[in-house]
Amino acid sequence: MSAMTAFRGADRQVGGGHLYATVVGYLERDVAPRLFGGSDGPSVFVPAAALTEMAGWMAHDAGQDTTADRHFCRALDLASIGGDRQLEAHILGSMSHLSQHRGRAADAVRLARRGTEMLTATRISAPAMEARLLTMAARSFASLGDSAESASLLLQAERVLDDEPTSTPSPWVGPFDEGSLALDAARSMLALGQMHEARRQADRAVALRPGKRTRSRALGQLLLAKVLLAESHVGEACHLARGVLEDTRSLSSLVVTRQLADLRGLLEAYREEEIVAESLTALSTALEERRWLYQWRGSERGPRSPAL
């Protein structure tokens, strides 16, 4: 648990690209021997599942989605053996996010609903997890253009998140809070073209993320910048972009870097404006400087597969 907490805290600040190999090494060196032939018994399967899921998120953050998918599938199997149904449902939510990211919205909905059904069937009261699963489904319906279903699920997630849990939360499950919900709601609204609500939710997501949550704060700011551009607030969008560049100098997150590149592409339409030209230069320079961080990620082969 101490290792998990330390890895999670560091990941939020410096990104999965810096930590992936360390977490995989910890799994292979310290966890696998206890899992296969050790004296710990079934109890070690649950932390092994949680750490393997963490490795999956770090691989995703580093742009290795095929590797991330393998980690999530292994983590789900390990959690099932260990008997932690909350962790199983949580991992299904992670798999839903990855499917959505890869453009497989129908699969994302199926995985999120499978997680919700698991909580219902086992009578587990875990409001934060239920809200996360509802939000994952809402994002997928938004990408499919179903605004009514997406809005309904987001409202349900907001209500559920306020509930008090009656089951003991699994200590191995990562947090989902109002900031997480606001960021995903903003993504959904942007996909649906509902800019006023997208801006409100993006503002809220940024406000709820302190500076030490470097990656999630940057993602919120970049999403807000896209909304501002869509509303023709070009100067504000450029100001946010420059701030993100400064705040993420030591962050190794290909997810954030790709969002910066997307924003640069959107700014091209305004390059005749002086503030935009300056921002485009800064963005291009920074993106070129960060290329070395991802040299080993040039293909989906990525790093060697871990033991777990």
N, C-alpha and C positions, 0 to 999 in steps of 0.2 A: 504494500500500500504506500509506503514511503517513496519507493521508486516511481510508482504511478503518479503520485502527487507532484513529485519533482519534475518528471517528464512533462506533465500537463502544464505546469506553470511556465516552464521554459519554452514549450511549443507555442504558447500564446504570444510570446514576445519575440522569438527569433525564427519561428517557422519550422515546418517539417523537413525542409531540405537540409538543415543543419543537424537534425536529431535522428533522422530515420535510421541511419547505420548504427547509431548508438543503441537505439531501442531494439533493433533486430539482434545486435550483439548480446544484449542483456537477455533476450529471449533464448538465444541459443546456448549461452554460457551458464546462466543461472536458473532458468525456468525449465528448459527441456529435460535436463538430467533428472529433475525432481518429478517431472510429468511421466517420463518413461523409465520405470524401474526404481523410482524413489520410494520413500516410506510415507509420503504425505497423503497418499490416497486421493479420493475424488476431490478433496478440498482445494487442490492446486489447480484443477481445471478451470475454475472461475477466474482467478487472477490471470491465468494464462490466456483465457478468452479476452479479458479486458485489455491486456497489454497487446495482444495480437490485433484487436480492433483499433487500438491507438496507432499501431504501426500502419494499418490500412489508411487511416486519416493522414498520417504523415506522408505516405506514398502518394496519396491523392493531392496533397498540398504541393508535392514536388513534381506533379504532372504525370505520375505513373498510375493511370487508372486501372490498367489490367492487373498490375501488381496489387493495387488497393482492393480490387474485387476478390482476388485470391485470399488476401488476409481476412476480409470480411466473412467469406464463406467458411474459412477455418475457424474463425472466432465464433461463428454461430454454432458449429458442431461442438466446439469445446464448451460453450455455455450450456448447450443442451445436455451434455454428459455431466457437467457440474451441477445442473438442476437450478440455475438462477434464471427464472423466467423473466424477471425484469430486465436482466442483461440481454437475454435473447430478443425481447421486444425492442430494446434500445439498438441492438445491432441491426435488426430489420429496418429501423429508421435510417441508420447509416447507409445501408444498402439501397434504400429508397432514394436518398440524396444523391448517391453515386449514379443510379440509373437516370434520374432527372438530369444530372449534369451531362450525361452521355447522350441525351436526346431520346431516352426510352421512357416516355411519360406513362404509358400504360403499365409497364413493369413497375415503375415507381409507385403508382397508385396501388397496385396489387400487393407490393411488399409492405407499404404503410398500413393497409387494411389488415394484412396478416398479423402485423404487430398489435394492432388494436384488438383484433379478435383473440389473440393470445392473452392479453390483459383481462379481457372480459371473461374468457373461459376459465381462467385461473383465479378470478375474483380478486385481482390485485388492484388496489387503489393507489395509483401513481399519477397524479394530475399532471405533473410536468412532462412525464413521458407520453401520456395520452395527448397532451397539447402538441408535443413535438411531432407525433405521428399524424395528427390531424393537419398540422401545418405542412408536412411533407406532401400529403395528398393534395392540399390546396394549391401548392406551387405547381404540381403536375397538371391539375385541372386548368390552372391559369395558362400554362404553356399550350394546352389544347384549345384555348379560347373559350372555355366554359366559365364565364364570369360569375354566374349565379351559384354554381356549386363551389367555386373557389371562395367566394365571399361568405357563403354559409359555413364552410369548414373553418375559415379564419375566425369568424364570430364565435363558433363553438369552441375553438382552441382558446380564445381569450377568456371565455367563461370558465372553462375547465382549469386553466392555469391558476385561477383565484381560489380553487377548492383546496381544502386541507386534506393531505393524505391520511388514510386510515391504516395503510400497510407500512411496515418499516422499509424505508428506501434502501435499495441495494447500494452499498458504498462504492461499487465498481462502475456505476453508471455515471457518465458525464452529465454536467448540468445543462438545463434548458430553462431560460428565464425570459423576462419581458423584452430584454434587448435582442435575444435570439428570435423571438416571435416577431418583433418589429422589423428586423432585417428581412426575414423571409416574407412577411406581408408586403414590404416595399418591393421586393423582387416580383411578387405576384401581381401587384398593381401596375408596375412598370410593364410587365409582359402583356397586361390587358389594356395598356394605354390610358389608365386612369391616373393622370399625372398629379392631380391635387392630393389624392390619397397616398400616392407613392411618395410624394415629398413629405407629407406629414409623418408617415411611418419611417422614412429614412432619417428625418430630423430626430425622431425619437430614438432610433437605433444608435445614432452617433452620440446623443446626449447620455444614453445609458451605458456607454462604453468608455471607461477611463483610459488614460494614456498607456497604462501598463498592458492593456489588452490590444497590443499593437495590430495584429492581423485583423481581428474582427472590427476594430474601429476603422482601419483603412478600408475594408470592404464596404462598410457603411458610408464612409465619405465618398468613395468612388461611385457608389450607386447614387448617392445624392447629387454628385457632379453630373451624372448622366441625365437625371431628372431636370436639373437646372439648365442644362444645354437644350433639352427638349422644350423648355419654357423660355428659351432665348436669353437666359441670364448667363451670358458667356463669361463675363468678368468673374462672377462668383465661382463658376465651375473651374476656371483657371486657377483661382486662389486656392481652392480645395486640392486640386491636382498637385500644385507646388508643395502644399503642406504634407500631402501623403508621401511625395518623393523624399522629403526631408526626414519624416518620421520612420520610414521603412528602409533606411540605408543598410541596416544590419539584419533585415528580415529576409530569410530565404524561403519565399513562397511563390511558386510559379503561378498559383491561383491569383495572387495579388498582381504579379507582374503581367499576366495576361489581361487583367482588368485595366491596368495602366495602358497597355498597348491598345485595347479596345477604345479607351477614352481618347488616346492620341488620334486614332482613326476618325472618331467623331469630330474632333477639333479641326481636322483638315478642311472642313467646309467653311471655316471662319478664319483661315490663315492670313487673310488680308488685313485683319485687325492686329494692331501692334502687340497687345497683350497676349493674343493667341500665338503669334509668331514666336515670341519669347518663351511661352510655355511649351510649344512644340519642340523648340531647340532643347530645352531642359529635359523634356520627356525622352527625346531621341537619345540624348547623351546618357541619361540614367539607364535606359533600357539596354543600350550597348554595353555599359559598364557591368550590368548584371548578367550578361550572357554567360560569363565564365562559371557562374554558380550552377548552370544547368547543362554543362558540356556532357556529363555522363548520362543525361536524360534525353539524348538526341533521338532515341527510338523507344518503343514500348518494351524493348528487352530489359532496360533498366538494370538494377543491381541483381546479384544472384538471389535466388529464392531462399528464404530462411527456413529453418527447421520447422517452424510453427506456421 
